Amino acid sequence: MMKNKKNYYKKKQQPPGTLVYTGDQSDDSQELHLITYNKDKIVHKKIKTIDEFINEENLGIKWLDVIGLANVHSIEEIGQKLKIHRLILEDILNTRQRAKLEDYDDSLFLVIKKLSLLEGIEIDAKQISIIIKENMVITFQEYDEDAFKLIKKRLEEGAHVRALGADDLTYAIVDSIVDGYFDVMEILSEEIDKTENELMDDPKKEILNRIYSLKRQIVFFRNTVWPVRDIANTLSRGEIKLIDQKTSYYFRDVYDHSIQVIELIETYRDTISGMMDIYLSSISSKTNEVMKILTIFSAIFIPLTFLAGVYGMNFIYFPELKWRYGYLGFWIVSILITAAMIKYLKSKKWL
């Protein structure tokens, strides 16, 4: 994370269009995957240069999947040969980019975050950049995490899927990423329920740390998903020329899913806030209980302390000091006072 921030600072005071990689990929390795298909045929292969992609026969739809962003020179070359706007390339290399949608003259640029859970409940966000051109889709991602494995499998197995256009492929990519949000939400939901049950049983300090961690992840989740709702809403209106009217209807489904995720996030955020209140109330209740016990002991021992103080004075003339039953009398009086105090406290339901 610190390395990512350090790279991001390189962009400061740079003119627009300056290509600076802000991610944390340790080497400049890169893979290019070419997929071209129509209803009857599909070609899927790994290529070495962008020229191979350009020279490959377009069967109907061409998809270039670029894995690895650290090689800025290679990204710049891809941009030049595929006529990608330099501002788009700048956003692709900025892996801290917020999810967004930009409509250019001959292309549509989309940034979206693919979410997964690391060990525990830490959410990991990987940026997916998508460029849609006429009969062409170009995707960029930092690491090969099988983000499009299911989509590629559907293309290879289903002729009816291959009959669809570049906008449909874009929909499939966005839909699969948004569906992945539900998987993350399900795991977070289980963790929230588990934490809530433990909180009710025994509100320990470790529970508070977990609540804070859940709160941070929910806030991060919300900030990631919120702009996706606006993206899906824009794509569902049918106002973008590269998105067919029929495809825009499907984006309404993505919009509905994003709304559902946001509503769940808001619900869980309220739940976590309630858990925080319960924890603080439990701690306050325990503190009050301790103070109550200490106060009761103090109330009982105040008259006993008074008696002990009186008979502990160094005056010569103390009639009871020479009384044969003085010591016994002191304890009888002390016990009676203690019993009276306990009875009084019980009558007030303080004990």
The 8 nearest C-alpha neighbors of each residue, nearest first, counted from 0:
[[1, 3, 2, 4, 23, 5, 22, 6],
 [2, 0, 4, 3, 5, 6, 23, 7],
 [3, 1, 5, 4, 0, 6, 23, 22],
 [2, 4, 0, 6, 1, 22, 23, 5],
 [5, 3, 7, 1, 2, 6, 0, 8],
 [4, 6, 2, 8, 7, 3, 1, 9],
 [7, 5, 21, 3, 4, 8, 9, 2],
 [6, 8, 21, 4, 9, 5, 10, 3],
 [7, 9, 10, 5, 6, 11, 4, 21],
 [10, 8, 7, 6, 11, 5, 19, 13],
 [11, 9, 8, 13, 7, 12, 19, 6],
 [10, 12, 13, 9, 8, 7, 14, 6],
 [13, 11, 10, 14, 9, 8, 15, 17],
 [12, 14, 11, 10, 17, 15, 9, 16],
 [13, 15, 17, 16, 12, 10, 11, 18],
 [16, 14, 17, 13, 86, 89, 85, 18],
 [15, 17, 86, 85, 89, 18, 14, 88],
 [18, 16, 15, 14, 19, 89, 13, 10],
 [17, 19, 89, 16, 20, 92, 88, 71],
 [20, 18, 21, 92, 17, 10, 89, 93],
 [19, 21, 92, 22, 93, 69, 18, 71],
 [22, 20, 6, 7, 93, 3, 94, 19],
 [21, 23, 3, 94, 20, 24, 93, 6],
 [22, 24, 3, 25, 2, 21, 0, 6],
 [25, 23, 26, 22, 69, 141, 27, 68],
 [24, 26, 23, 27, 69, 28, 22, 2],
 [27, 25, 28, 24, 69, 70, 67, 29],
 [26, 28, 69, 70, 29, 67, 25, 68],
 [29, 27, 26, 67, 70, 30, 69, 68],
 [28, 30, 67, 66, 27, 31, 68, 70],
 [31, 29, 66, 65, 32, 67, 28, 47],
 [30, 32, 65, 46, 64, 45, 47, 66],
 [33, 31, 45, 64, 63, 44, 46, 30],
 [32, 34, 63, 44, 43, 62, 45, 52],
 [35, 33, 43, 62, 42, 61, 63, 32],
 [36, 34, 61, 42, 60, 41, 58, 62],
 [37, 35, 41, 58, 60, 40, 59, 42],
 [36, 38, 59, 161, 40, 39, 58, 162],
 [37, 39, 162, 161, 158, 40, 159, 36],
 [40, 38, 37, 158, 41, 36, 161, 162],
 [39, 41, 37, 36, 38, 42, 58, 158],
 [42, 40, 36, 35, 37, 43, 155, 34],
 [41, 43, 35, 34, 36, 44, 40, 33],
 [44, 42, 34, 33, 41, 35, 45, 32],
 [45, 43, 33, 32, 46, 42, 34, 31],
 [44, 46, 32, 31, 33, 47, 43, 30],
 [47, 45, 31, 32, 48, 44, 51, 33],
 [48, 46, 31, 45, 49, 51, 30, 50],
 [49, 47, 50, 51, 46, 52, 31, 77],
 [48, 50, 52, 51, 77, 53, 47, 80],
 [51, 49, 53, 48, 52, 54, 80, 55],
 [52, 50, 54, 49, 53, 48, 55, 46],
 [51, 53, 49, 55, 50, 54, 33, 48],
 [52, 54, 50, 51, 55, 49, 56, 81],
 [55, 53, 51, 52, 50, 56, 57, 49],
 [56, 54, 52, 53, 51, 57, 50, 35],
 [55, 57, 58, 54, 35, 53, 52, 61],
 [56, 58, 59, 61, 35, 55, 60, 36],
 [57, 59, 36, 37, 35, 56, 60, 61],
 [60, 58, 37, 57, 36, 134, 61, 35],
 [59, 61, 134, 35, 36, 135, 58, 165],
 [62, 60, 35, 135, 34, 57, 136, 134],
 [61, 63, 136, 34, 137, 135, 33, 35],
 [62, 64, 137, 33, 32, 65, 138, 136],
 [63, 65, 138, 32, 31, 137, 139, 62],
 [66, 64, 139, 31, 138, 30, 63, 140],
 [67, 65, 30, 140, 29, 141, 142, 143],
 [68, 66, 141, 29, 142, 69, 140, 28],
 [67, 69, 141, 70, 92, 71, 66, 140],
 [68, 70, 27, 71, 67, 20, 24, 26],
 [71, 69, 27, 73, 68, 72, 74, 28],
 [70, 72, 74, 73, 69, 75, 68, 20],
 [73, 71, 75, 74, 70, 76, 77, 69],
 [72, 74, 76, 75, 71, 70, 77, 68],
 [75, 73, 71, 77, 76, 72, 78, 70],
 [74, 76, 78, 72, 73, 77, 71, 79],
 [77, 75, 73, 79, 78, 74, 80, 72],
 [78, 76, 74, 80, 75, 79, 81, 49],
 [79, 77, 83, 75, 81, 76, 82, 80],
 [78, 80, 82, 76, 77, 81, 75, 83],
 [79, 81, 77, 82, 78, 76, 49, 83],
 [80, 82, 78, 79, 83, 77, 53, 76],
 [83, 81, 79, 80, 78, 84, 77, 85],
 [82, 84, 78, 81, 85, 79, 87, 88],
 [85, 83, 87, 86, 82, 88, 78, 79],
 [84, 86, 88, 87, 16, 89, 83, 78],
 [87, 85, 16, 89, 88, 84, 90, 15],
 [86, 88, 90, 85, 84, 89, 91, 83],
 [89, 87, 91, 85, 86, 90, 92, 84],
 [88, 90, 86, 18, 87, 92, 91, 16],
 [91, 89, 93, 87, 88, 92, 86, 96],
 [90, 92, 88, 93, 89, 128, 87, 94],
 [93, 91, 20, 89, 90, 94, 19, 88],
 [94, 92, 90, 21, 95, 91, 96, 20],
 [93, 95, 96, 22, 92, 21, 126, 91],
 [96, 94, 93, 97, 21, 22, 126, 7],
 [97, 95, 94, 93, 98, 90, 110, 126],
 [96, 98, 99, 95, 110, 223, 111, 226],
 [99, 97, 111, 110, 226, 227, 96, 112],
 [100, 98, 110, 109, 97, 230, 226, 101],
 [99, 101, 109, 108, 230, 110, 102, 98],
 [102, 100, 108, 107, 103, 109, 99, 106],
 [101, 103, 107, 108, 106, 100, 104, 239],
 [104, 102, 106, 105, 107, 101, 108, 84],
 [105, 103, 106, 102, 107, 240, 132, 241],
 [106, 104, 103, 132, 107, 133, 102, 241],
 [107, 105, 132, 103, 131, 104, 102, 108],
 [106, 108, 102, 131, 130, 103, 101, 109],
 [109, 107, 130, 101, 100, 129, 102, 131],
 [108, 110, 100, 129, 128, 99, 130, 101],
 [111, 109, 128, 98, 99, 127, 129, 100],
 [110, 112, 98, 127, 126, 128, 109, 113],
 [113, 111, 126, 125, 124, 127, 114, 98],
 [112, 114, 125, 124, 176, 126, 111, 127],
 [115, 113, 124, 123, 112, 125, 180, 122],
 [114, 116, 123, 122, 183, 124, 117, 113],
 [117, 115, 122, 121, 123, 120, 183, 118],
 [116, 118, 121, 122, 119, 123, 120, 115],
 [119, 117, 120, 121, 116, 122, 123, 115],
 [118, 120, 121, 117, 116, 122, 190, 187],
 [119, 121, 116, 122, 118, 117, 187, 213],
 [122, 120, 117, 116, 119, 123, 216, 118],
 [123, 121, 116, 115, 117, 120, 216, 124],
 [122, 124, 115, 114, 116, 117, 121, 125],
 [125, 123, 114, 113, 112, 122, 126, 115],
 [126, 124, 113, 112, 114, 127, 123, 141],
 [125, 127, 112, 94, 111, 113, 140, 128],
 [126, 128, 140, 111, 112, 110, 139, 125],
 [129, 127, 110, 139, 138, 109, 91, 126],
 [130, 128, 138, 109, 137, 108, 110, 127],
 [131, 129, 108, 137, 107, 136, 109, 138],
 [132, 130, 136, 107, 106, 135, 108, 129],
 [133, 131, 106, 135, 134, 136, 105, 130],
 [132, 134, 135, 131, 241, 165, 106, 105],
 [135, 133, 60, 165, 132, 61, 164, 59],
 [136, 134, 61, 132, 133, 60, 62, 165],
 [135, 137, 131, 62, 130, 165, 132, 61],
 [138, 136, 63, 130, 62, 129, 64, 131],
 [139, 137, 129, 64, 128, 65, 63, 130],
 [138, 140, 65, 128, 127, 66, 64, 129],
 [139, 141, 66, 127, 142, 67, 126, 65],
 [142, 140, 67, 68, 66, 139, 143, 24],
 [143, 141, 140, 66, 67, 144, 24, 125],
 [142, 144, 145, 66, 141, 146, 140, 67],
 [143, 145, 146, 142, 147, 148, 141, 140],
 [146, 144, 148, 147, 143, 149, 142, 151],
 [145, 147, 144, 148, 143, 149, 113, 176],
 [148, 146, 150, 145, 149, 151, 172, 175],
 [149, 147, 145, 151, 150, 146, 152, 144],
 [148, 150, 152, 151, 147, 153, 146, 145],
 [151, 149, 153, 147, 152, 148, 154, 171],
 [152, 150, 154, 148, 153, 149, 147, 155],
 [151, 153, 149, 155, 150, 154, 156, 148],
 [154, 152, 150, 156, 151, 155, 157, 149],
 [155, 153, 151, 152, 156, 157, 161, 160],
 [154, 156, 152, 153, 157, 151, 41, 158],
 [155, 157, 153, 154, 152, 158, 160, 151],
 [158, 156, 160, 159, 154, 153, 155, 161],
 [157, 159, 38, 161, 160, 162, 39, 156],
 [158, 160, 162, 161, 157, 38, 163, 154],
 [161, 159, 157, 162, 158, 163, 154, 153],
 [162, 160, 38, 158, 37, 163, 159, 154],
 [161, 163, 38, 159, 160, 37, 158, 164],
 [162, 164, 161, 160, 167, 165, 159, 168],
 [165, 163, 167, 166, 168, 134, 162, 60],
 [166, 164, 168, 134, 167, 135, 136, 169],
 [165, 167, 169, 168, 242, 164, 170, 241],
 [168, 166, 170, 164, 169, 165, 163, 246],
 [167, 169, 165, 171, 170, 166, 172, 164],
 [170, 168, 166, 172, 167, 171, 173, 165],
 [169, 171, 167, 173, 168, 172, 174, 166],
 [170, 172, 168, 174, 169, 173, 175, 167],
 [173, 171, 169, 175, 170, 174, 168, 176],
 [174, 172, 170, 176, 175, 171, 177, 169],
 [173, 175, 171, 177, 176, 172, 170, 253],
 [174, 176, 178, 172, 173, 177, 171, 179],
 [177, 175, 179, 173, 178, 174, 113, 172],
 [176, 178, 174, 180, 179, 175, 173, 257],
 [179, 177, 175, 180, 176, 181, 174, 182],
 [178, 180, 176, 182, 177, 181, 175, 183],
 [179, 181, 183, 177, 178, 182, 184, 114],
 [180, 182, 184, 179, 183, 178, 185, 260],
 [183, 181, 185, 179, 184, 180, 186, 178],
 [184, 182, 180, 186, 181, 185, 115, 187],
 [183, 185, 181, 187, 182, 186, 188, 180],
 [184, 186, 188, 182, 187, 183, 181, 189],
 [187, 185, 189, 188, 183, 184, 190, 182],
 [188, 186, 190, 184, 189, 185, 191, 183],
 [187, 189, 185, 191, 186, 190, 184, 192],
 [190, 188, 192, 186, 187, 191, 193, 185],
 [189, 191, 187, 193, 188, 192, 194, 186],
 [190, 192, 188, 194, 193, 189, 195, 187],
 [193, 191, 195, 189, 190, 194, 188, 196],
 [194, 192, 190, 196, 191, 195, 189, 197],
 [195, 193, 191, 197, 192, 196, 198, 190],
 [194, 196, 198, 192, 193, 197, 191, 199],
 [197, 195, 193, 199, 198, 194, 192, 200],
 [198, 196, 200, 194, 199, 195, 201, 193],
 [197, 199, 202, 195, 196, 201, 200, 194],
 [198, 200, 196, 197, 201, 195, 202, 277],
 [201, 199, 197, 198, 196, 202, 195, 203],
 [200, 202, 198, 203, 199, 197, 206, 196],
 [203, 201, 198, 278, 206, 199, 200, 204],
 [204, 202, 205, 206, 201, 207, 198, 278],
 [203, 205, 207, 206, 208, 202, 209, 278],
 [206, 204, 208, 207, 203, 209, 202, 210],
 [207, 205, 209, 204, 208, 203, 210, 202],
 [206, 208, 210, 204, 209, 205, 211, 203],
 [209, 207, 205, 211, 206, 210, 212, 204],
 [208, 210, 212, 206, 207, 211, 213, 205],
 [211, 209, 207, 213, 212, 208, 214, 206],
 [212, 210, 214, 208, 209, 213, 207, 215],
 [211, 213, 209, 215, 210, 214, 208, 216],
 [214, 212, 210, 216, 211, 215, 217, 209],
 [213, 215, 211, 217, 212, 216, 210, 218],
 [216, 214, 212, 218, 213, 217, 219, 211],
 [215, 217, 219, 213, 218, 214, 220, 212],
 [216, 218, 220, 214, 219, 215, 221, 213],
 [217, 219, 221, 215, 220, 216, 222, 214],
 [220, 218, 216, 222, 217, 221, 215, 223],
 [221, 219, 217, 223, 218, 222, 216, 224],
 [220, 222, 218, 224, 223, 219, 225, 217],
 [223, 221, 219, 225, 220, 224, 218, 226],
 [224, 222, 220, 221, 225, 219, 226, 112],
 [223, 225, 227, 221, 226, 222, 220, 228],
 [224, 226, 227, 222, 228, 223, 221, 261],
 [227, 225, 229, 228, 224, 98, 230, 99],
 [228, 226, 230, 224, 229, 225, 231, 98],
 [227, 229, 231, 226, 257, 230, 225, 254],
 [228, 230, 232, 226, 227, 231, 233, 225],
 [231, 229, 227, 233, 232, 228, 100, 234],
 [232, 230, 254, 234, 228, 233, 229, 250],
 [231, 233, 229, 235, 230, 234, 254, 228],
 [234, 232, 230, 235, 231, 236, 229, 238],
 [233, 235, 231, 232, 236, 247, 250, 230],
 [234, 236, 247, 250, 251, 232, 233, 237],
 [237, 235, 238, 233, 234, 247, 232, 239],
 [236, 238, 244, 247, 235, 239, 234, 242],
 [237, 239, 236, 240, 234, 233, 242, 235],
 [240, 238, 242, 241, 237, 234, 102, 243],
 [239, 241, 242, 238, 243, 237, 244, 102],
 [242, 240, 239, 243, 166, 133, 107, 132],
 [243, 241, 166, 240, 239, 246, 247, 244],
 [242, 244, 246, 245, 247, 241, 237, 166],
 [243, 245, 247, 237, 246, 242, 248, 236],
 [246, 244, 243, 247, 248, 249, 237, 242],
 [247, 245, 243, 249, 248, 244, 167, 242],
 [246, 248, 235, 250, 244, 249, 237, 245],
 [249, 247, 246, 251, 250, 245, 235, 244],
 [250, 248, 251, 246, 252, 247, 253, 245],
 [249, 251, 235, 253, 247, 252, 248, 231],
 [252, 250, 254, 235, 249, 248, 253, 255],
 [251, 253, 255, 250, 254, 249, 256, 248],
 [254, 252, 250, 256, 251, 255, 174, 231],
 [253, 255, 231, 251, 257, 252, 256, 228],
 [256, 254, 252, 258, 253, 257, 251, 259],
 [257, 255, 259, 253, 258, 254, 252, 260],
 [256, 258, 260, 254, 228, 259, 255, 253],
 [259, 257, 255, 261, 256, 260, 262, 254],
 [260, 258, 256, 262, 257, 261, 263, 255],
 [259, 261, 257, 263, 258, 262, 264, 256],
 [262, 260, 264, 258, 263, 259, 265, 257],
 [261, 263, 265, 259, 264, 260, 258, 266],
 [264, 262, 266, 260, 261, 265, 267, 259],
 [263, 265, 261, 267, 262, 266, 268, 260],
 [264, 266, 268, 262, 263, 267, 261, 269],
 [267, 265, 263, 269, 264, 268, 262, 270],
 [268, 266, 270, 264, 269, 265, 271, 263],
 [267, 269, 265, 271, 270, 266, 264, 272],
 [270, 268, 272, 266, 267, 271, 273, 265],
 [271, 269, 267, 273, 268, 272, 274, 266],
 [270, 272, 274, 268, 273, 269, 267, 275],
 [271, 273, 269, 275, 274, 270, 268, 276],
 [272, 274, 270, 276, 271, 275, 269, 277],
 [275, 273, 271, 277, 276, 272, 278, 270],
 [274, 276, 272, 278, 273, 277, 271, 279],
 [275, 277, 273, 279, 274, 278, 280, 272],
 [278, 276, 274, 280, 275, 279, 281, 273],
 [279, 277, 281, 275, 280, 276, 274, 202],
 [278, 280, 282, 276, 281, 277, 283, 275],
 [281, 279, 283, 277, 278, 282, 284, 276],
 [282, 280, 284, 278, 283, 279, 277, 285],
 [281, 283, 285, 279, 284, 280, 286, 278],
 [282, 284, 280, 286, 281, 285, 279, 287],
 [283, 285, 281, 287, 282, 286, 280, 288],
 [286, 284, 288, 282, 287, 283, 281, 289],
 [287, 285, 283, 289, 288, 284, 282, 290],
 [286, 288, 290, 284, 285, 289, 291, 283],
 [287, 289, 291, 285, 286, 290, 284, 292],
 [290, 288, 286, 292, 291, 287, 293, 285],
 [291, 289, 287, 293, 288, 292, 294, 286],
 [290, 292, 288, 294, 289, 293, 287, 295],
 [293, 291, 295, 289, 294, 290, 296, 288],
 [294, 292, 290, 296, 295, 291, 297, 289],
 [293, 295, 297, 291, 292, 296, 290, 298],
 [296, 294, 298, 292, 297, 293, 291, 299],
 [297, 295, 293, 299, 294, 298, 300, 292],
 [296, 298, 294, 300, 295, 299, 301, 293],
 [297, 299, 295, 301, 296, 300, 294, 302],
 [300, 298, 296, 297, 301, 337, 340, 295],
 [299, 301, 303, 297, 298, 302, 304, 296],
 [300, 302, 304, 298, 303, 299, 297, 305],
 [303, 301, 305, 304, 300, 306, 299, 336],
 [304, 302, 300, 306, 305, 301, 333, 307],
 [303, 305, 307, 301, 302, 306, 300, 308],
 [304, 306, 302, 308, 303, 307, 309, 301],
 [307, 305, 309, 303, 308, 304, 310, 302],
 [308, 306, 304, 310, 305, 309, 311, 303],
 [309, 307, 311, 305, 306, 310, 304, 312],
 [308, 310, 306, 311, 307, 312, 305, 304],
 [311, 309, 307, 312, 308, 306, 313, 317],
 [310, 312, 308, 309, 307, 313, 306, 314],
 [313, 311, 310, 309, 314, 308, 307, 315],
 [312, 314, 315, 311, 310, 316, 317, 309],
 [315, 313, 316, 312, 317, 311, 310, 309],
 [316, 314, 317, 313, 312, 318, 320, 321],
 [315, 317, 314, 318, 320, 319, 313, 321],
 [316, 318, 320, 319, 315, 314, 321, 310],
 [319, 317, 320, 321, 316, 322, 325, 315],
 [320, 318, 322, 325, 321, 317, 323, 324],
 [319, 321, 317, 318, 322, 325, 326, 323],
 [322, 320, 319, 318, 323, 325, 317, 324],
 [321, 323, 319, 325, 324, 320, 318, 326],
 [322, 324, 325, 321, 326, 320, 319, 327],
 [323, 325, 327, 322, 326, 328, 319, 329],
 [324, 326, 328, 322, 319, 327, 323, 329],
 [327, 325, 329, 328, 324, 330, 323, 320],
 [328, 326, 324, 330, 329, 325, 331, 323],
 [329, 327, 325, 331, 326, 330, 324, 332],
 [328, 330, 326, 332, 327, 331, 325, 333],
 [331, 329, 333, 327, 332, 328, 334, 326],
 [332, 330, 328, 334, 333, 329, 335, 327],
 [331, 333, 335, 329, 330, 334, 336, 328],
 [334, 332, 330, 336, 331, 335, 337, 303],
 [335, 333, 337, 331, 336, 332, 330, 338],
 [334, 336, 338, 332, 337, 333, 339, 331],
 [335, 337, 339, 333, 334, 338, 340, 332],
 [338, 336, 334, 340, 335, 339, 299, 333],
 [339, 337, 335, 341, 340, 336, 334, 342],
 [340, 338, 336, 342, 337, 341, 335, 343],
 [339, 341, 343, 337, 338, 342, 336, 299],
 [342, 340, 344, 338, 343, 339, 345, 337],
 [343, 341, 339, 345, 340, 344, 338, 346],
 [342, 344, 346, 340, 341, 345, 339, 347],
 [345, 343, 341, 347, 349, 346, 342, 350],
 [346, 344, 348, 350, 342, 347, 343, 349],
 [345, 347, 343, 348, 344, 342, 349, 350],
 [346, 348, 344, 345, 349, 343, 350, 342],
 [349, 347, 345, 350, 346, 344, 343, 342],
 [350, 348, 344, 347, 345, 346, 291, 295],
 [349, 345, 348, 344, 341, 347, 295, 346]]
